[in-house]
Amino acid sequence: MSNTNEMPREQGIDHSLSLMREGYLYILNRRHSFNSDVFETRVFGKKAICMGGKEAAEVFYDTEKFKRKDAAPNRVVQTLFGKNGVQALDGEAHKHRKEMFMSIMSPDGLEKLTEITKKQWEMAVEKWELMDEVVLYEEVQEIMCRTACQWAGVPVQEDEVKKLTNDLEAMFESAAAIGPAHWLGRHARNQVEKWIEELINEVRDGKVTPPENTALHRFAWHRDLEENLLDAETAAVEVINILRPIVAIAIFINFTALAVHHYPEERGKLESGDEKYAQMFIQEVRRFYPFFPFVAALVKKDFTWNNYKFEEGTLTLLDLYGTNHDPKIWDNPEVFNPVRFAEWDGSPFSFIPQGGGDYLMGHRCAGEWVTIEVMKVSLDYLVNRMNYEVPDQDLSFSMVNIPSIPHSRVVIKNVKRRT
């Protein structure tokens, strides 16, 4: 007699179209309708288990139960992650590669990043003072691209910055797209990978000498567990895994500007210079607004959880957005309330805008600290270092489009530096 229960199952042949129609809410809607934090469905032409909530995240990030290799759909690999990137590794190979990433996230490295970000914001504000209006999302992407390249030690010519920005944007905006937008992302990745691969070879040939503690230098000379240098293509993929996510922080910064505008009562608290409150505000932006909807893994071996059987090889999706809006974890999750983070216990499984679990041993985003530091600088500029107006525009954002961005991309005008 079986001691397992039958998992709630969504009926039908395939629900990929429903997933695309419902976007960030696809898993959360079904968790509500099934009254269950786990259910079975079919997406991408295969059986899949969807799960959400703190307990589900703890299980999902158990490396004895789940693996990442071959989990991400090919369309995501070809646009967002790149082939053989750290996201697709498991076990010792993953830990060793993750250490490479974490080596540039030292306090000194993050301080250098903060300095570069401030300098780029200063230059941008000076430029914006001369513009009739500023499309913040587009301008901030360029700030982030310049910041990322300088911090990573990647030399880029001034006349190439805009194209590189657009190519990196295409990678993260096309992963969930279909048709021409998706192929644009693939083409962009191929172009940038080829360029970075050439740079890696030039570093190894002594023709380019990036600073020692930068990603370009560290990744070019990184050796795998067999003491072999990474092949140039993989090293290029990992350098892009620094550049692309930093440019994608523009999404969070856009939502930061939106929150400052929509919740004017917060501005006074932020103008006080209270660093702890600024940190809570940033964390609430990351929790409240949509960023990445879910992450994928494959069941490593048969196991039972909550009396449900998980079979080896089954695609499993963890609901990031839904976990950050789970009423069992967060009081009034649909209310924007930075103060909630005054009492947050710091659990790596309840607050997962960029993945959960441990940074080094697990698959939590290595760049989360980078995101927070860059957002701190950006919030300071939006609140304390410049004045601007927000004209009438469509500031609504879709819960279907991935990534979600306010429709107007947040337009500001009459920018003036504060003295």
N, C-alpha and C positions, 0 to 999 in steps of 0.2 A: 504494500500500500504506500503510495507516494505521500511524502510529508511536505510537498510544495504546493503552492496555490497557482491557479492559472492567471497569468498576467493580463490586466485589462488590454484589449486589443482593438485597434481602429480597423474597421472593416473596409475592404476595397483592395483594388489591385496595386495601386501606387499613389502616394500622396505628395509627390514632389511639387506638383502645381499648387496644392494647398499651402505647402511650406512657403513657396514663393509669393503666394497671395497674402499670407498672414505674417510673413517676416518674423519680427522679434516676438510676436505673440503666439506663434504656431504651437510651441510646446506648452506654454503657460495656459492657453485656452483649453487644451486637452487635459492638462493636469486638473483644471477646475471641473471640466465636464465628467471626467472619470473619478473625480475625488481621490486621486492617487498621484503620488510623486514619481511613479514609474508606469509606463505603458509601452505596448508594442505597436509598431506601424510598419509601413513599407515606404521608403524614400530612395531616390537614386537607383531604383530598380532592385532593391534588396531589402531584406528584413532588417529592421532597426529597432533598438530600444531607446526611448527618450526618458530622461530622468532629470529631476531638479530638486533643490533644497540642500540644506547643510549636510544631512546624512548622506544623501546621494553624492555630493561633491567629495566627501571623505572616501567613499568607496571608489569613485571614478578615478581619483588620484592615487589609489593604491596600486603601485607598480607590479605587485604580485598578481593582480586581477585584470589589469588592462595594459595594452601596449599601443604605441602610436604609429609604428611602421605600417604603411599602406592603409591607414585609416582615413586620411583626408582625401576627398574626391579629387580626381586628376585635374579638374578645372581650377581647383583651389591651389594645388601644387604649381600649376603652370602660370598662375598669376600672383598669388599672395605669398606663398612660402618659398617656392623654388625647389628644385630637385636636390635631394640628399641634405636638406637643411636640418638644423638641430631639432625642429618640431617633429621630425619623423624618426628620431632615434630612440632607443630604449636601453635600459641597463647601464653597464659601465661606459659604453660608447657615448650615451647621452650625458652621463655625469661628467665625463672628460671634456666633451664639447661645451657643456654648459659652464664649466670652470673657465673656459676660454672667454666666454661672454662676461662672466662675473668679474674677471680680472680687470676689466676696464671700468667697472662700476664702483671703484674704490672711493673713499671720501675725497681724495685729491682729484680723481677723475670727475666726480659729480660737481665739485667746486669749479673746476675748469669749465664744465658744461654750463653752469650757472653764469659764469663771467661772459662766455660767448653769447649766451641767450640774451643777456642784458644789452650787450653791445649791438646785437642785431635788432633788438626792439628800439634802441635809441636811433639807429639809422633809419628804421622804418617810420618812426614818428616824424622825424625830420622830413622825410619824403612825403608823408601823408598831409602835412601842413600845407603843401602846395597843390593838393588834389581836391577837386570839387566834391568827390565822394569816394569812399573806400569800400570795396567789397572784402570784408574782413577775412572770410574763409580763404579766398585766393591769396590775399596778401600774407596772411599768417602761414600758409603753406610755404611760401617763399622764404619767410623768416626761418621756418623750421628746416628747410632744405639747406640754407646757408649754414645754419647752426650745426646740423648733422654732419655736413661735409667737413667743416672746420674741426669739429670735435673728433671725427673719425679719421682725420688726416688725409682725406680724399681731395686732391687738388682739382678744382673746377674753375674754368674760365668764366668771367663775368657774363659773356654773351651766351653761355651754355646753361646758366642757372635756371632760366625759365623753362627750357625744354626738359631739363632733368627733374625739376619740380613736377611738371605735368606727367612725365613718365612714371615717377614714383607714386603720384596720385592715382594714375590709371591702374597700377597694380592692386591697390586696396579698394578701389571703387568698382573693379570689374569682376571680382571673385564670384559674386552672386548674380552678375549680369548675364544676359543672353544676347546672342547675335553680335552685331558690330562692336558694341561696348566691351564685350568679353574678349573679342579678338584684338581689340586695341590694347587691352591689358597684357595679353600674351606677347604682342609685338613689342610693347614697351619693356617688358621684362627681358626679352631676348636682346634688345638693344643695350640696355644698361648692364646686363650680365657680361656681354661681350666686351664692353668698355672696361668694366672693373676687372675682368679676367686679364686683360692686357696690362692694367695697372699692377696687378699681383705679379705678373711675370717681370715687369719693369723693376719692381721692388726687389725681387729675387736676383735680378741681373745687375743691381746696383745703380740703375738709371734714375730711379725715384727713391728718395729717402724720407719717408714720413717720420714724425716724432715717435719715439720708442713706445710710449704708452697709449698710442692710438689704435683703433680697430684695424686700420689698414696694415700697420706694422705687425701687430700681434697675430692677426689672422693669417697674414702671408707666411709667417714663420712658425705657425702652430703645427705641432706634430701629433699624430693620432696615437692610439694605444700601441701600435706596432712601430712607433718612432718614425713613421713616414710623414713627410709634409703632406698637408691636404692637397688634393689635385686643385689646380688653379680655378676650375669651374666651381667646385664646392666652396673654396675660400671666397670666391666672388659672391656666391649666394649668401654666405654668412655676413659679408660686409653690407650687402643690401639689406640683410635682416637687422642691421643697425640703422641704415638710412631711411628705409621705408617706414618703419614704425614711428620714427621721430617726426617725419612729415605727417603721419596720420594723427599725431597729437593735436594737429590743427582742428580736428573734429571736436575734441574735448575743449579746446580753447574757444571755439565758436559757441559751444554750449555754455561755457563760463561767461562769455559776454551776454548771452541770452539770459542766463540766471541773474546777472547783475542788473539787467534791464527789467526783467519780469518781477524781481523781488527787491524793489528799491529800499525796503526797510533793512536789507542786509548791508547796503552800501556804508551806512554809518558805522556799523560794527567793523567792517573791513577797513575803513579809513582810519580807524583807531591805531592801526599798526600792530594789533594783537596777532602774533604769528600762529598761536594755537588755533584761533578762530579761523584764520585764513586756511590753515590745514584742514579743519573740519569742513569748511565751505568747499574746498577742492574735492575732498572725499565724497561729499554729498552730490556734487556735480557728476562724479564718476559713477556713483550708485544710481542716481535718479534718471539720467539721460541714457538713451540707447547707444551702445558702442559696438560690441560684437555679440551676436545673438546666442551662439552655442559653439562648443568645441567637440571634436570627434575622437573616438578611440575604438579599438577592437578588443573584445573579450579575449584575454590571454589563455585562459583555461576554464573549464566548467566550474561554476561556483553557485552557491545559493545565497541570496540576500533578501531579508524580510520575507522569507518563504517563497521567493520568486527565483526561478532557475535562469541563470545566464549561461548560454552555450558558447563554447569556444568559437572565435571568429565572427561573432555577431557585432555589427556596427552599433555603436552606442553614442548618443548625443547628450551632452550635459547642458542644461538650460542656464546660461550665464545671466541673461537679462531677467528671467523669471526668478532666479535665486536672489538677485539683488532687489526684487520686489515681492518677496515671499512674506505674507503677513505672519507666518509662524516665526520669522526671524526679525522682521522690522515692524514697529508700530506705525500704523498709517503709512504704508510704503509709497502711496501715490501722493504724499505731501512732501514738498521740498523743505527739509528741516536739518540744517547743518549740525544743530546741537545734539542730534542723535549720536554723533560720533564722540561726544564727550564721555559717553558710557560704553562705547563699543569695546568688546573684549579682545579685539585684534585677531579673531579667529581667521585662519587662512582658508576656511571653507564656507563662511557665511557671506563674505564680501568678495566677489570674484569678477570684477569688470574686465580684468585681463587674465583670467584663469585663476586657479586655486592651488593649494598645496604648498610645498616647500620650493624655494627658489632653486636650490642647488640639486637636490635629489629628485624633485618632481618637475612638472611642466608649467609651473607658474611663470609668467612672462618675466624674463630677465630685465626687461626695460621698464618695469613698473616704477622703480625709483627714479629713472630718467623722466618718466611722465610726470611724476609728482613735482620734481624740482623745476621742470620747464613750466608747468602750470602755475607754480608759485610766482615765478618771475612774471608770467603773462598776466596773472590776476593783479599783481601790483601795478603794472602799467595801465591796465584797463580801469582801475579804481583810483590810483593815487598819482599817476605820473602824466596823465593827459586828460584834457576835457574834450568832449565830442557830443554830437547830437545823434539820436537814432530816429531818422525820418519814418513816416508811415510806410509799411512794407508787410509782406507775408512772412511772418516769423514762425508759422506753423511748421511742424516737421512730421514726416511719415513714419509709421511703425512698420511699414511694408518694405520700403527701400532700404537696402543694406549696402553701405552704411547710411544711416539716417543723418541728414543735414538740413537745417532750416531752409525753407524753399528760397528765401531771398539771399541766403548765404550771409546774412547779417551785414547790412549796409550802414555805414556811419559817415557823418560829414562834419565839416567845420572843426577838424581836429586841431587842437592847440596844445602844445607842450605846457605842462604846469611848471611854474617857477618855484 
